[in-house]
Amino acid sequence: MIHDFIIIKDGLPILVKNFSNPSNIFCNGDSLIMISGFFTALNSFSDSFEDLGTISELKLSNNELKLSFLKDNGIPNLIYLATYDETSKAVNVQRVLRKISKTFLKKYNINQILNWNGRRNAFKTFDEILENYQYEEIEENDLNFKERVMDLFKNVEEKLNEESNLIALREGNRVSREIPGYCIQVPKSVSSLNINPKHYLTGEVSYKVFNRINGESSIESISEELNISHKQVYNICKNLIKLGFITLN
């Protein structure tokens, strides 16, 4: 938000408009005179060292407000100054100052400005125009904020859609994978004897399958646990059924 507009000519404020705290340092009596003189001197300094470029913004360490100013190239020592807080962008404030500069020179002719007699009320009719520009800058900040929020929601929505599509793809792959009907069958021991599978079966895989038959695990879960095919587990179970050791539920 822009808090103050100040127009300075030859080191003196010719117009001051405050939108927040009228007692702040930038609009307060002698301080205002000192600030006006300071920015005029700063303007002269930047003119003396053209290679340094133009100074357009300052931030004071003990104050939350930033200062943005614009030198009028058409009239010597005419400066447009604005104070603003972190809710405003420097580029937007500079754009407002350029609009003010053009409007000010359209409303008052050069002779009125050059021959200013030191009375601040000489340009009092410009107050309403400054209010319009301050309101315009607030609306622009609100619009930028809404656009940022909308962009954020859009990014979140896109992420959610990507995740939903990925989940749907995984589920589709899972459904489309054909699993034989016997995979859901659960082998269950029917013998009360403590059987050593090595006496009846051959191969480490057969021993491992037998040791995982607990009456709860299906053929599919046993095959996934041992990382072997469903068919291999099913064939071992059929041999165990022939031996009378298990049944398939």
RABELLIN-V63422 format. One record per residue. N is the residue number from 0. SS is DSSP state (h for helix, s for strand, l for the rest). PHI is phi in degrees with one decimal (* if undefined). PSI is psi in whole degrees, 0 to 359 (* if undefined). Layout:
<<N:SS:PHI:PSI> <N:SS:PHI:PSI>>
This chain:
<<0:l:*:138> <1:s:-81.7:129> <2:s:-100.6:328> <3:s:-144.6:147> <4:s:-119.4:132> <5:s:-134.9:131> <6:s:-111.8:126> <7:s:-117.6:137> <8:s:-134.5:122> <9:l:54.7:40> <10:l:82.6:5> <11:s:-124.4:144> <12:s:-76.6:121> <13:s:-96.8:344> <14:s:-157.4:131> <15:s:-132.0:131> <16:s:-134.0:118> <17:s:-106.8:141> <18:l:-117.8:0> <19:l:-131.9:270> <20:l:-105.9:106> <21:l:-66.4:349> <22:l:-96.8:7> <23:l:-68.8:165> <24:l:-62.8:334> <25:l:-78.8:347> <26:l:-123.8:11> <27:l:-102.7:104> <28:h:39.1:244> <29:h:-61.8:326> <30:h:-61.8:322> <31:h:-62.6:319> <32:h:-63.3:317> <33:h:-65.1:317> <34:h:-63.8:319> <35:h:-62.1:317> <36:h:-65.6:322> <37:h:-62.5:314> <38:h:-70.7:330> <39:h:-66.0:318> <40:h:-65.7:321> <41:h:-64.7:323> <42:h:-64.1:316> <43:h:-64.4:322> <44:h:-61.8:313> <45:h:-65.7:329> <46:h:-68.0:329> <47:h:-76.5:338> <48:l:-125.7:78> <49:h:-62.5:331> <50:h:-67.0:340> <51:h:-77.3:344> <52:l:87.1:182> <53:l:-92.4:135> <54:l:-88.5:125> <55:l:-128.1:353> <56:s:-150.4:143> <57:s:-137.8:152> <58:s:-134.0:122> <59:l:-90.2:136> <60:l:-66.4:332> <61:l:-101.0:16> <62:l:-140.9:138> <63:l:-75.0:346> <64:l:-85.1:147> <65:s:-104.6:158> <66:s:-121.3:128> <67:s:-122.3:134> <68:s:-140.4:156> <69:s:-133.7:128> <70:s:-89.2:133> <71:l:-83.5:118> <72:l:-77.3:347> <73:l:-85.4:332> <74:l:-127.9:127> <75:l:-60.3:140> <76:l:58.5:30> <77:s:-106.6:121> <78:s:-128.9:139> <79:s:-109.2:125> <80:s:-123.4:141> <81:s:-136.2:140> <82:s:-106.5:142> <83:s:-152.2:162> <84:l:-105.0:187> <85:l:-70.0:349> <86:l:-75.8:346> <87:l:-106.0:150> <88:l:-94.1:142> <89:h:-57.9:320> <90:h:-65.2:325> <91:h:-69.5:320> <92:h:-64.7:319> <93:h:-62.6:322> <94:h:-63.7:319> <95:h:-64.9:318> <96:h:-63.8:323> <97:h:-65.8:321> <98:h:-64.3:318> <99:h:-61.9:318> <100:h:-59.3:313> <101:h:-65.3:318> <102:h:-68.6:321> <103:h:-61.9:317> <104:h:-74.1:339> <105:h:-78.4:323> <106:h:-76.3:322> <107:l:-119.0:134> <108:l:-76.0:165> <109:h:-60.9:322> <110:h:-62.9:322> <111:h:-60.6:321> <112:h:-75.7:315> <113:h:-66.1:326> <114:l:-97.8:23> <115:l:-56.4:133> <116:l:-93.0:8> <117:l:97.3:353> <118:l:-88.5:125> <119:h:-70.4:334> <120:h:-73.5:357> <121:h:-63.5:334> <122:h:-119.3:25> <123:h:-59.9:330> <124:h:-67.7:351> <125:h:-84.3:352> <126:h:-56.3:314> <127:h:-62.8:324> <128:h:-66.1:319> <129:h:-63.2:321> <130:h:-61.4:320> <131:h:-64.1:320> <132:h:-69.5:324> <133:h:-65.8:318> <134:h:-64.6:321> <135:h:-62.5:321> <136:h:-68.4:323> <137:h:-63.7:315> <138:h:-61.9:321> <139:h:-65.7:320> <140:h:-64.8:318> <141:h:-61.8:319> <142:h:-64.5:317> <143:h:-62.8:321> <144:h:-64.4:315> <145:h:-62.8:321> <146:h:-65.2:321> <147:h:-65.1:320> <148:h:-63.9:317> <149:h:-62.9:320> <150:h:-63.2:321> <151:h:-63.3:312> <152:h:-61.6:322> <153:h:-63.8:317> <154:h:-64.2:319> <155:h:-63.6:317> <156:h:-61.8:318> <157:h:-63.6:320> <158:h:-63.2:316> <159:h:-63.3:320> <160:h:-64.9:320> <161:h:-62.2:317> <162:h:-66.5:320> <163:h:-64.1:318> <164:h:-64.4:322> <165:h:-66.3:317> <166:h:-63.7:316> <167:h:-61.6:321> <168:h:-65.3:318> <169:h:-64.1:316> <170:h:-63.6:321> <171:h:-63.5:319> <172:h:-65.3:322> <173:h:-66.9:319> <174:h:-70.4:321> <175:h:-72.5:341> <176:l:-70.2:123> <177:l:-82.0:124> <178:l:-116.8:126> <179:l:-57.7:149> <180:h:-60.1:329> <181:h:-69.7:347> <182:h:-64.9:333> <183:h:-83.9:353> <184:l:-71.7:146> <185:s:-112.9:115> <186:s:-71.6:137> <187:s:-135.6:133> <188:s:-69.0:140> <189:l:-118.5:2> <190:l:-106.0:137> <191:l:-89.4:355> <192:l:-80.0:151> <193:l:-84.2:99> <194:l:-94.8:135> <195:l:-95.8:109> <196:h:-62.4:339> <197:h:-69.0:341> <198:h:-79.3:344> <199:l:-124.4:338> <200:l:-117.8:162> <201:l:-123.0:142> <202:l:95.1:142> <203:h:-63.3:325> <204:h:-63.6:318> <205:h:-63.7:321> <206:h:-62.8:317> <207:h:-64.8:319> <208:h:-62.3:314> <209:h:-59.4:318> <210:h:-70.6:345> <211:l:-100.4:3> <212:l:-80.7:112> <213:l:-128.8:8> <214:l:82.0:1> <215:l:-123.8:324> <216:l:-80.8:132> <217:s:-80.7:170> <218:h:-59.2:321> <219:h:-63.5:314> <220:h:-66.8:324> <221:h:-66.5:319> <222:h:-64.8:320> <223:h:-69.3:323> <224:h:-66.9:321> <225:h:-91.6:354> <226:l:59.4:46> <227:l:-128.5:172> <228:l:-74.4:154> <229:h:-60.3:320> <230:h:-61.8:320> <231:h:-64.9:317> <232:h:-64.5:319> <233:h:-63.6:319> <234:h:-65.8:321> <235:h:-65.4:320> <236:h:-64.6:323> <237:h:-64.2:322> <238:h:-65.2:322> <239:h:-69.3:329> <240:h:-66.3:317> <241:h:-61.6:325> <242:l:-76.9:349> <243:l:82.0:19> <244:l:-90.4:330> <245:s:-139.4:170> <246:s:-131.1:163> <247:s:-112.0:123> <248:l:-101.4:*>>
